[in-house]
Amino acid sequence: MHAARLTSPRLQRVLRLLADGREHTTRDIVRRAGVCAVNAIVAELRSHGAEITCRRRKEGGRWRFYYRMTKGPLDA
């Protein structure tokens, strides 16, 4: 995979959103960061050293995916 640079506005928007350390659904990330393909963006951030968990939970008969960043790409 070829990951975009961390200076990419797309990656920066998602990083700002995930920086709060809270869980965010795929839909929340799409809407608030104005991006698509959240799983691909998360993979790019992980390739830069970010630690982002993903868990799925069934709610109202539908599966929802929740992402949480526990370590940023530039954290020591």
C-alpha positions in Angstrom: 0.0 0.0 0.0 1.1 3.5 -0.7 0.2 5.7 2.2 -0.3 9.4 1.8 2.0 11.7 3.7 0.9 12.8 7.2 0.6 16.4 5.8 -2.4 15.2 3.7 -5.4 17.3 4.5 -7.5 14.1 4.4 -5.4 12.3 7.0 -5.1 15.5 9.1 -8.9 15.8 9.4 -9.2 12.2 10.6 -6.3 12.6 13.0 -7.9 15.7 14.5 -11.1 13.8 15.0 -9.5 10.7 16.5 -7.1 12.7 18.7 -9.8 12.9 21.5 -9.2 9.2 22.2 -12.9 8.4 22.1 -14.7 5.9 19.9 -16.1 7.2 16.6 -18.3 5.2 14.2 -17.5 5.0 10.5 -20.4 7.2 9.8 -19.3 9.8 12.3 -15.8 9.9 10.7 -17.3 10.2 7.2 -19.6 13.1 8.2 -17.3 15.0 10.5 -14.0 14.7 8.6 -15.6 14.7 5.1 -13.9 11.6 4.0 -14.7 8.2 2.4 -13.1 4.8 2.8 -12.4 5.2 6.5 -10.8 1.7 6.7 -8.2 2.7 4.1 -7.5 6.0 5.9 -7.0 4.1 9.2 -4.6 1.7 7.4 -2.6 4.7 6.2 -2.5 6.2 9.6 -1.4 2.9 11.1 1.4 2.7 8.5 2.7 5.9 10.0 2.7 4.4 13.4 -0.7 5.3 14.8 -2.4 2.7 17.0 -6.1 2.6 16.1 -8.4 0.0 17.4 -11.5 -1.1 15.5 -14.3 -3.0 17.1 -17.8 -3.9 15.8 -21.0 -3.9 17.8 -24.4 -5.0 16.7 -27.0 -2.2 17.4 -30.6 -2.5 16.3 -29.9 -5.4 14.1 -27.0 -3.7 12.3 -23.3 -3.9 12.7 -21.4 -0.7 13.5 -17.7 -0.2 13.5 -16.0 1.9 16.1 -12.5 3.4 15.8 -10.4 4.7 18.6 -6.8 6.1 18.4 -4.8 5.1 21.4 -1.5 6.4 20.1 -0.9 9.1 17.4 1.5 8.5 14.5 4.0 11.0 16.0 3.8 9.9 19.7 6.9 8.5 21.2 
